[in-house]
Amino acid sequence: MSDRPVFVVGCPRSGTTMLQLMLHSHPRLAVPPETRFVVPAYEGRRSFGDLREPAARGALARWIATDWSTKFHELKIDEHEFVRQAVQGPGSLGSVIGTAFRMYADRFCAPRWGDKRPSYVKQVDILLRLFPDAQFVHLIRDGRDCVASLKEMPWYTLDSYHAVATWAESIDAGDRLRGSMPAGTYYELRYEELTADPASELARLCHFLEEDFEPAMVSPRQAAGMAVPARKVWHSNTHGDVTRSRVGSWSSRLEAWEIALCEQVLGDRLQSLGYELTGAPKARMDHLAAYQRTAHKRRAGRIRRAMRDRLERLRETGPVAARITAGQQALAGVPRQRTAPLERLSA
């Protein structure tokens, strides 16, 4: 049976939390709330030293467990035990990070763990460096619904131009992944189809993951109480039945100029994914110019980050790839070792 990590990716507000809960409802999978320490740990890896050294692994584990910027506490695992296991575990960056997720999965007696963060769709290369046997599930939703939903989020402080660009970037990233990822590594599904027929779509997803379909996945309300923090009131829909009430609701939630902009700059992408356009008038030139400035600025930022990462790779002092799962250990050429699971804890 597989023990490969599973990452849920996509544009924000595309239903990734719902999919996280569906996967978490599978008895062999444990997918926590967003933890927010994977990419920062990777980007700051040189500051912890050579992770082949126990002291360096301890420093990284303590940062993950205690820094204000992470959400480690939402894993509900013991900080000191995590540091201990990280220090005693394999000497690589991915192994320390993976230990936290493995301990979370042990809470539920699950042999596999996952992680969900929409922005991961643009960081798959980093995740594969950390977890070279990982599988990725990309949930796609009508870009107009994503833009409309983003605008309403209390945590979203950017404008509509950024929201439109965010969806375009996630779709373009998916196009690149679809054409370059090995078989059995990358999977796409549509929010609209998942909410219309959860059982059929989840059965297909389970086949990709090499898991048996579990009917409990179709109604993940129970998992929401364990894997969605109460403070995230914008995920209140996850505490009820799977609903299609928001499918196509962009038509009443977006202003006319936003619909025009979406259909002009996203039109080809929307149609290629099977979404119909309304035939809205062309966007105004000032709106188009504002969007293009935003997209250019975001693209320049991505290029700078990519260049910085290439430089950091030249300066790495220790191994990056995890050596925890069977696949990871096989790729590293080491015998597999497995820590006995923790006793199941109550949620």
C-alpha positions, 0 to 999 in steps of 0.5 A: 500500500502507498505511503506517498504524500498528497498535496492539494493545490489550486487557486484560492477559493476553488474548493481546496478546503472541501477537498482537503476534508474529503481526503482527511475523511479517508481512513488511510489519509490525514490532511491537516489545516494549512500549516504554513511552514513548508515553503518558509523552511525551504527558503530559510534552509541555509540559516539552520546549517547542515541538516545532517547534523542533529543540532541543525535538525533540532534548530529547524524543528524548534523553529517550525514548532515555535515561530509565530509565523507557522501554524504548527499548533494546529497539528496538535502534536507535542512540540518536544516529541516532534523535536526529539523525533526530528533530531533522531530522524534522517538528516535532510530538510524534507525529513524534518518537515515530513516528521511533523506531518507523519506525526499528525497522521499517526494521531489518526492511525493513518499511513499517509499524510497530505498538505493543502495550500492553494499557492503550492500549485506554483511551487511544485518544483520545491515540493518535489525537491522536498518530497520526490515521491509526492502526488499532486491534486489540482482542483480547478474552479471557474475563474469568475467564481474564484475572483468573486469569492476572493473579493469577499474574504476578510483576509484578501487585501488585494484588488480584483486585478490581482484576483484575476491574475491569481487564477490565471497563474494557477491555470498556467501552472497547471498547464505546465505540470500536466505536460511535464509530470510523470504518470501517477504524479499529477491529477486534475479535477473540476470543482463543478463536477466534484460537487455535482457527483462527489462519489464518482469524482472521488472514486476516480481520485482514489484510483489515482492515489491507489486507494480504495474509495471510502463512502465517508469521503462524500460527506466530510462534515465530521472531518471539518470539526477536526481539520478546519480551525473555528477561526476560519469562518469563511469555511463555514460551508464545510460544516454542512453537506456538499453544496452547489449553491455557489456554482455560477454565482459570479454572475450576481457577485461581480460587477459588469466591468469585472465580468468583462475583464475576466472574460477578455483576459481569461476567456481562452483559459475558461473555454479550454476548461469547458466554461462558457462565456457570456459574450460580455462587452470588451473590457475598458482600456484602462481596466486592461492596462491596470490588469497588465501592469499587475500581471507584469509586476507579479511575473517579475516577482516570480522571476526574482524568486526563481533566480534567488532560489537557483542561487540558494541551491548552489549554496546548500550545505546538506540534503533536501529530499525527505527519507521517510516514506518507502519511495523516498528511501528507495530514491535515496538508496537507504533501507526504510525505517518507520517509527511506530505510530503514536496512540490515537488521540481524541480530536 
